[in-house]
Amino acid sequence: MRNLVVLGGSSHPDFTEKICNRLGISEGKTRLSKFSNNETSVEMKESVREQDVYIIQSACGSVNDNFIELLIMINACKIASAKRITAVIPYFPYSRQSDAPHKHSGAPLAYLPPATPKNELSQPGKPNKPEDISTQLLRKLGQASIQESKKDNAPYREWRARPGVLIADLLTCSGADHVITMDLHDPQYPGFFDCPVDNLTSLYTTINYIRLNIPDYSSAVIVSPDAGGAKRATSIAEKLCMDFALVHKERSKAFSHKRESMLVGDVTGRNCILIDDITDTSYTITKAARLLKERGAGKIYALVTHAILSDDAINNIDESVIDELIVSNSVPQDKHITHPKIKVFDVSHLFSEAIRRTHFGESLSKLFEP
């Protein structure tokens, strides 16, 4: 392929190699290293002038270091006069931290402005003056602030920073013209970008795996371990004509802060396939699997797109009732590939085809079809 350069970051070199092999090209030459104070160093070993550049970097391992390395690589290609720069990020960093704050119940927070006061100074038969309303509003705001300051022991309202827009701005400001990723945890993320974002899906790869590798799958039950993944799980269940169940968390009593898991659906005597997009500490899927076993389920499979498996995740999997954990290679799984319970399926073909179609100006809609 002419005028195409594929560069790989240090996070997932095997994934970059598989993509290059499928495209029939050699990987672009770079030198990635760190100084003694752990600052990232990037050296471009070949020209990218007027080239279509694709930089592959996944959010795994040292997430912040890898992300900074990606930004430096993008900026280096921009300075070197690349024609177009596409950031290929199989697992997107900070994808679980959306910018819309939510309550514990899942409902978005609503901050209403002060209500406009009635015009107390208006007289019948005379038009209202705009300054009358503004004066009253300022007075009410002043009174509210005075009353608030009188509360000596008023607790500080805690809040959490939401870096979604910041991550998008950093990528675009560094020089990215296009972003390709897969199975974003939050569907609102592409709206933060000022450049095109293609969010690929592993849905049909997952469906094919179930058809080819899970025996008697048609009699099994697709299960979502939480309400957030219900849409993804129901899509798979509908396409495979399978039954669906949901693990739902709710408070047992009206004034209780403890949330208990309950199962919606019947799994007695049937195999179950848990579907989730991300597993980090594996707490959610192992807890859901335990509940399914208590309800009389047979063999339990867990199928996850992005398996971070940090902290004590592997020990949790070992001690859980999950019979088989199937994960993609969107993040490196070299340490877990020999684990008796863990199997890995390849998604590099999705990204290589997306790169090929983008390079030749073809539509990506075929990647979203079975």
SVG drawing of the C-alpha trace seen along z (x, -y; Angstrom):
<svg xmlns="http://www.w3.org/2000/svg" viewBox="-54 -53 73 82">
<polyline fill="none" stroke="black" stroke-width="0.4" points="0.0,0.0 1.4,-3.3 1.6,-6.3 0.6,-4.2 2.6,-4.1 1.7,-2.1 3.5,-3.0 3.2,-1.1 3.5,-2.3 5.1,-0.3 1.8,0.8 0.9,3.7 3.6,4.5 2.1,7.9 -1.2,6.3 0.7,3.9 2.6,6.8 -0.6,8.7 -2.2,5.6 0.8,5.0 0.9,8.7 -2.7,8.5 -2.1,5.3 1.0,6.8 3.3,4.0 6.2,3.6 5.9,1.6 7.2,-2.0 10.5,-2.5 10.6,-4.4 12.7,-4.4 10.8,-4.6 12.6,-5.0 12.7,-6.8 15.3,-9.1 16.7,-8.4 13.9,-10.6 11.2,-8.6 10.4,-11.2 9.3,-9.7 11.6,-9.9 10.3,-9.3 12.6,-9.2 11.2,-8.9 13.5,-6.6 11.8,-7.2 10.0,-10.0 6.3,-10.4 6.0,-13.5 2.6,-13.5 1.9,-10.0 -1.3,-8.5 -0.1,-7.6 -1.8,-5.3 -0.4,-5.1 -1.5,-2.0 -1.5,-2.4 -3.8,-0.7 -4.7,-1.9 -3.1,0.8 -0.2,1.3 1.1,-2.2 -1.9,-4.0 -0.7,-7.5 2.8,-6.8 1.4,-5.1 -1.1,-7.9 1.7,-10.6 3.8,-8.5 0.9,-8.4 0.5,-12.2 4.2,-12.7 4.1,-10.3 1.1,-12.1 2.8,-15.5 6.0,-14.2 4.2,-13.1 2.4,-16.4 5.7,-18.3 7.1,-16.0 4.3,-17.1 2.2,-13.9 -0.8,-14.2 -3.2,-12.6 -2.7,-11.1 -5.1,-8.5 -4.9,-7.3 -5.8,-3.6 -6.7,-2.9 -8.2,0.6 -9.0,-0.1 -9.6,-3.8 -8.1,-5.4 -10.4,-6.9 -13.4,-5.5 -15.2,-4.7 -15.1,-8.3 -17.8,-10.2 -18.4,-13.9 -22.0,-13.7 -22.3,-13.3 -24.9,-10.8 -26.6,-9.9 -26.2,-6.5 -29.6,-5.6 -28.2,-6.3 -30.3,-9.5 -28.4,-12.5 -27.9,-15.4 -30.0,-18.5 -28.8,-21.9 -31.7,-24.4 -31.0,-28.1 -32.8,-30.4 -36.3,-31.0 -37.1,-34.4 -39.0,-36.4 -42.4,-38.0 -42.2,-41.7 -43.2,-43.1 -42.6,-46.7 -44.9,-46.7 -48.0,-48.8 -51.2,-48.2 -51.3,-50.0 -47.5,-50.7 -44.9,-48.6 -42.4,-46.6 -38.9,-47.8 -36.1,-45.2 -34.0,-46.5 -36.8,-45.8 -36.6,-42.1 -32.8,-42.0 -32.7,-44.0 -35.0,-41.6 -33.1,-38.6 -29.8,-40.0 -31.3,-40.7 -32.6,-37.2 -29.2,-35.7 -27.6,-38.0 -29.9,-36.8 -29.3,-33.2 -25.6,-33.6 -25.8,-35.3 -28.0,-32.5 -25.5,-29.9 -22.6,-31.7 -24.3,-31.5 -24.2,-27.8 -21.0,-27.2 -21.0,-23.4 -22.2,-23.1 -20.5,-20.0 -18.4,-20.3 -20.2,-18.8 -17.8,-16.3 -17.5,-15.9 -15.4,-13.9 -13.4,-15.3 -14.6,-14.0 -11.6,-13.9 -13.6,-13.0 -13.3,-16.3 -9.7,-16.7 -8.7,-13.4 -10.4,-14.3 -8.8,-17.8 -5.3,-16.4 -5.6,-14.0 -6.9,-16.7 -4.5,-19.4 -1.5,-17.0 -2.5,-16.6 -4.8,-13.6 -7.2,-14.0 -9.1,-10.8 -9.6,-8.2 -10.4,-4.5 -11.3,-2.6 -13.6,0.3 -16.5,0.8 -16.3,-2.5 -17.8,-2.1 -19.6,-5.4 -21.4,-6.0 -21.3,-9.8 -17.5,-9.9 -17.3,-10.6 -19.3,-13.8 -16.3,-15.2 -14.1,-15.2 -13.7,-17.8 -12.5,-15.1 -14.2,-11.9 -14.3,-9.0 -15.0,-5.4 -16.2,-3.2 -15.8,0.3 -17.8,3.1 -16.8,6.7 -20.4,7.7 -20.2,10.0 -16.8,11.4 -18.4,12.3 -21.4,13.9 -19.2,16.0 -17.2,17.2 -20.3,18.3 -21.6,20.1 -18.3,21.9 -16.9,22.6 -19.7,22.9 -21.4,26.3 -25.2,26.3 -25.3,22.5 -28.9,22.2 -30.2,23.6 -28.0,21.4 -28.9,18.0 -27.3,14.7 -26.8,12.8 -25.8,9.2 -24.0,8.8 -25.4,5.2 -28.0,2.9 -25.5,0.9 -24.6,3.8 -28.2,4.9 -28.4,3.3 -25.2,5.1 -26.3,8.4 -29.9,8.2 -28.4,7.4 -26.5,10.7 -29.4,12.6 -31.7,11.3 -29.3,12.1 -28.7,15.7 -32.4,16.2 -31.4,17.0 -33.1,16.2 -31.9,13.3 -31.4,12.6 -30.2,9.7 -28.5,9.2 -29.9,6.2 -28.9,4.3 -31.5,2.7 -32.0,1.7 -33.8,4.2 -35.5,1.5 -36.5,-2.0 -34.0,-3.6 -31.2,-1.1 -27.9,-2.0 -27.0,1.6 -27.7,2.8 -28.4,6.4 -28.2,8.3 -31.3,10.0 -31.7,12.1 -34.3,11.2 -34.9,14.3 -34.8,18.1 -31.4,19.9 -32.2,23.2 -30.4,26.1 -29.1,24.1 -25.7,22.9 -25.1,19.1 -23.0,16.7 -22.1,13.5 -21.5,10.6 -19.6,7.5 -17.4,4.8 -14.7,4.3 -13.5,6.4 -10.9,4.8 -10.8,6.5 -13.4,9.1 -15.6,8.3 -18.7,7.7 -18.7,10.8 -17.6,13.2 -20.3,11.9 -22.9,12.3 -21.6,15.8 -22.0,16.7 -25.6,15.5 -26.3,17.6 -24.9,20.7 -27.1,20.1 -30.1,20.0 -29.2,23.4 -27.3,22.5 -25.1,25.1 -21.8,24.2 -20.9,20.5 -19.0,18.7 -17.9,15.0 -17.2,13.2 -15.5,9.8 -14.1,7.4 -11.5,5.5 -9.9,7.7 -7.7,5.4 -7.4,8.1 -5.6,5.8 -5.1,6.2 -6.4,9.6 -8.5,10.3 -6.8,13.6 -7.2,14.9 -10.9,13.9 -11.3,15.8 -9.6,18.9 -11.8,18.9 -15.0,18.1 -17.5,20.5 -16.8,19.2 -15.8,22.2 -14.4,20.2 -13.4,16.6 -13.2,15.5 -11.4,12.2 -10.2,10.3 -6.6,9.2 -7.4,5.5 -5.0,5.4 -2.0,7.8 -2.9,11.2 0.5,12.8 0.6,13.4 -2.9,15.0 -2.9,17.0 -1.7,20.2 -4.3,19.9 -6.6,22.9 -9.8,20.8 -8.9,18.0 -9.2,18.1 -8.4,15.3 -10.0,14.3 -8.4,12.0 -9.9,8.7 -6.9,7.4 -8.7,8.2 -11.3,5.5 -8.7,2.8 -6.6,3.9 -9.8,3.8 -10.8,0.4 -7.3,-1.0 -7.4,0.4 -10.9,-1.0 -10.0,-4.4 -6.8,-4.6 -8.7,-4.0 -11.7,-6.2 -14.1,-3.3 -17.1,-3.1 -16.7,-1.3 -20.4,-0.3 -19.5,3.2 -17.7,3.7 -20.9,3.1 -22.8,5.8 -22.7,9.6"/>
</svg>
